[in-house]
Amino acid sequence: MTVLVCSLKTDVPQAIPADGRYHIVRFPFGAESYDAHAMHEQLDPKGHEVRDWKRDDRSGLIWPAADGWGSLTAMIYWEDGGYTELRDRFVRDPLGLSTGADSTATEHRPPSPGQQFFHKGHEMFVHPGTPIALLVAHNDSRPRRITLAELKLAIHHAEGA
């Protein structure tokens, strides 16, 4: 059976506000490691065209190309900071474009003694029309940057998905 894959990556630093809220990690278009099934397009399935990926949260959305069992992985590199907690989660429909936001695989972690490099994985059912994103937050008193991020979705066929 075919596995549908979308692999996003950015090494353009993104400032994450110091507001205690989760923020979508944004990804450029056309720089994907792999997106043969058009799950990360500038013109999304709702007809919205992202003109500036660095400012538009829709650039952080993966739109699953099929129903199935989705294997999600993410990698996040944070700059050094005065935070005591870094946060991340996967969210279905984070902008409320279809079914309403539903977060999963939420992790709150203290900084490590060395660099702040994190990897996470999670599985869940995915559906066309319900986008998925990686969201992050921190508790520092000033904005902090993500210096590298990846988000990957592999969709496996599942009966009754």
Backbone hydrogen bonds in HBPLUS format (Angstrom, degrees):
<---DONOR---> <-ACCEPTOR-->    atom                        ^
c    i                          cat <-CA-CA->   ^        H-A-AA   ^      H-
h    n   atom  resd res      DA  || num        DHA   H-A  angle D-A-AA Bond
n    s   type  num  typ     dist DA aas  dist angle  dist       angle   num
A0004-LEU N   A0155-ILE O   3.11 MM 151  5.01 154.5  2.17 141.8 142.7     1
A0155-ILE N   A0004-LEU O   2.71 MM 151  5.01 163.1  1.74 150.7 156.2     2
A0006-CYS N   A0153-LEU O   2.90 MM 147  5.28 151.6  1.98 152.6 160.4     3
A0153-LEU N   A0006-CYS O   2.86 MM 147  5.28 160.2  1.90 154.8 161.4     4
A0007-SER N   A0034-TYR O   2.75 MM  27  5.08 162.2  1.78 160.8 160.3     5
A0033-SER N   A0007-SER O   3.09 MM  26  5.40 139.1  2.27 143.2 152.1     6
A0008-LEU N   A0151-LEU O   2.77 MM 143  5.13 173.3  1.77 159.0 159.8     7
A0151-LEU N   A0008-LEU O   3.04 MM 143  5.13 153.7  2.11 128.3 134.6     8
A0010-THR N   A0149-ALA O   2.90 MM 139  5.47 152.8  1.98 160.5 163.3     9
A0149-ALA N   A0010-THR O   2.94 MM 139  5.47 156.6  2.00 158.5 163.0    10
A0014-GLN N   A0146-ILE O   2.96 MM 132  5.27 153.3  2.03 145.7 154.4    11
A0146-ILE N   A0014-GLN O   2.88 MM 132  5.27 154.5  1.94 146.5 151.0    12
A0016-ILE N   A0144-ARG O   2.65 MM 128  5.36 164.4  1.68 150.8 156.1    13
A0144-ARG N   A0016-ILE O   3.11 MM 128  5.36 154.0  2.18 144.9 145.9    14
A0023-HIS N   A0136-VAL O   2.79 MM 113  5.36 150.4  1.88 143.2 152.1    15
A0136-VAL N   A0023-HIS O   2.86 MM 113  5.36 154.5  1.93 143.9 147.6    16
A0025-VAL N   A0134-LEU O   2.91 MM 109  5.82 165.4  1.93 170.0 166.9    17
A0027-PHE N   A0059-SER O   3.28 MM  32  5.58 154.7  2.35 104.4 111.2    18
A0038-ALA N   A0035-ASP O   3.28 MM   3  5.63 159.2  2.33 120.0 118.0    19
A0063-TRP N   A0039-MET O   2.82 MM  24  4.82 170.2  1.83 145.4 147.2    20
A0050-VAL N   A0042-GLN O   2.79 MM   8  5.07 160.3  1.83 140.7 145.6    21
A0044-ASP N   A0048-HIS O   2.90 MM   4  5.47 162.8  1.93 155.5 151.2    22
A0047-GLY N   A0044-ASP O   2.84 MM   3  5.43 164.5  1.86 125.9 129.1    23
A0055-ARG N   A0052-ASP O   3.03 MM   3  5.66 154.2  2.10 118.3 125.5    24
A0056-ASP N   A0052-ASP O   3.06 MM   4  6.07 142.6  2.21 157.6 168.7    25
A0059-SER N   A0056-ASP O   2.96 MM   3  5.86 167.8  1.98 127.0 131.0    26
A0060-GLY N   A0057-ASP O   2.99 MM   3  5.64 165.5  2.01 119.8 124.1    27
A0061-LEU N   A0058-ARG O   3.21 MM   3  5.38 167.2  2.23 110.8 112.4    28
A0062-ILE N   A0132-ILE O   2.87 MM  70  5.21 157.4  1.93 150.7 158.3    29
A0132-ILE N   A0062-ILE O   2.82 MM  70  5.21 153.0  1.89 145.1 154.1    30
A0068-GLY N   A0126-VAL O   3.15 MM  58  5.57 146.0  2.27 149.1 146.9    31
A0126-VAL N   A0068-GLY O   2.87 MM  58  5.57 160.6  1.91 157.1 161.9    32
A0069-TRP N   A0156-HIS O   2.81 MM  87  5.08 157.0  1.86 154.5 156.5    33
A0156-HIS N   A0069-TRP O   2.92 MM  87  5.08 170.1  1.93 139.0 142.0    34
A0070-GLY N   A0124-MET O   2.62 MM  54  5.26 154.9  1.68 158.4 160.8    35
A0124-MET N   A0070-GLY O   2.95 MM  54  5.26 149.9  2.05 142.4 152.1    36
A0071-SER N   A0154-ALA O   2.83 MM  83  5.13 167.1  1.84 150.0 153.8    37
A0154-ALA N   A0071-SER O   2.99 MM  83  5.13 152.0  2.07 138.3 147.3    38
A0072-LEU N   A0122-HIS O   2.74 MM  50  5.22 168.5  1.75 173.0 174.4    39
A0122-HIS N   A0072-LEU O   2.95 MM  50  5.22 149.7  2.04 144.7 147.6    40
A0073-THR N   A0152-LYS O   3.03 MM  79  5.22 153.1  2.11 142.0 146.6    41
A0152-LYS N   A0073-THR O   2.89 MM  79  5.22 160.2  1.93 158.7 158.5    42
A0074-ALA N   A0120-LYS O   2.93 MM  46  5.34 150.8  2.01 149.7 152.2    43
A0120-LYS N   A0074-ALA O   2.93 MM  46  5.34 156.4  1.98 147.7 151.5    44
A0075-MET N   A0150-GLU O   3.06 MM  75  5.02 152.3  2.14 131.3 134.3    45
A0150-GLU N   A0075-MET O   2.93 MM  75  5.02 147.3  2.04 142.6 145.5    46
A0076-ILE N   A0118-PHE O   2.83 MM  42  5.22 159.5  1.87 149.7 155.4    47
A0118-PHE N   A0076-ILE O   2.83 MM  42  5.22 166.8  1.85 154.9 159.5    48
A0077-TYR N   A0148-LEU O   2.88 MM  71  5.08 152.9  1.96 160.0 155.9    49
A0147-THR N   A0077-TYR O   2.78 MM  70  5.52 151.8  1.86 143.9 153.3    50
A0078-TRP N   A0116-GLN O   2.91 MM  38  5.26 163.9  1.93 151.5 156.5    51
A0079-GLU N   A0145-ARG O   2.93 MM  66  5.65 156.7  1.99 169.9 167.4    52
A0086-LEU N   A0109-ARG O   2.80 MM  23  5.39 163.2  1.83 159.2 163.5    53
A0109-ARG N   A0086-LEU O   2.88 MM  23  5.39 165.8  1.90 156.9 161.7    54
A0087-ARG N   A0137-ALA O   2.87 MM  50  4.92 162.2  1.90 149.2 143.5    55
A0137-ALA N   A0087-ARG O   3.03 MM  50  4.92 147.8  2.14 129.0 128.0    56
A0088-ASP N   A0107-GLU O   3.02 MM  19  5.50 149.8  2.11 150.5 158.8    57
A0107-GLU N   A0088-ASP O   2.86 MM  19  5.50 160.3  1.90 165.3 169.9    58
A0089-ARG N   A0135-LEU O   2.96 MM  46  5.39 142.2  2.11 151.8 155.0    59
A0135-LEU N   A0089-ARG O   2.89 MM  46  5.39 172.9  1.89 163.3 165.6    60
A0090-PHE N   A0104-THR O   3.04 MM  14  5.45 160.3  2.08 170.0 170.4    61
A0104-THR N   A0090-PHE O   2.86 MM  14  5.45 154.9  1.92 165.8 165.4    62
A0091-VAL N   A0133-ALA O   2.96 MM  42  5.43 156.4  2.02 151.8 156.1    63
A0133-ALA N   A0091-VAL O   2.99 MM  42  5.43 145.7  2.11 144.0 154.8    64
A0092-ARG N   A0102-ASP O   2.92 MM  10  5.11 169.6  1.93 144.7 142.8    65
A0102-ASP N   A0092-ARG O   3.04 MM  10  5.11 142.4  2.19 144.6 149.6    66
A0093-ASP N   A0131-PRO O   2.63 MM  38  5.01 170.5  1.64 154.3 154.6    67
A0096-GLY N   A0093-ASP O   3.14 MM   3  5.37 167.7  2.15 113.9 117.2    68
A0130-THR N   A0127-HIS O   3.17 MM   3  5.72 155.6  2.23 135.8 136.6    69
A0161-ALA N   A0158-ALA O   3.15 MM   3  5.48 154.0  2.22 135.6 131.4    70
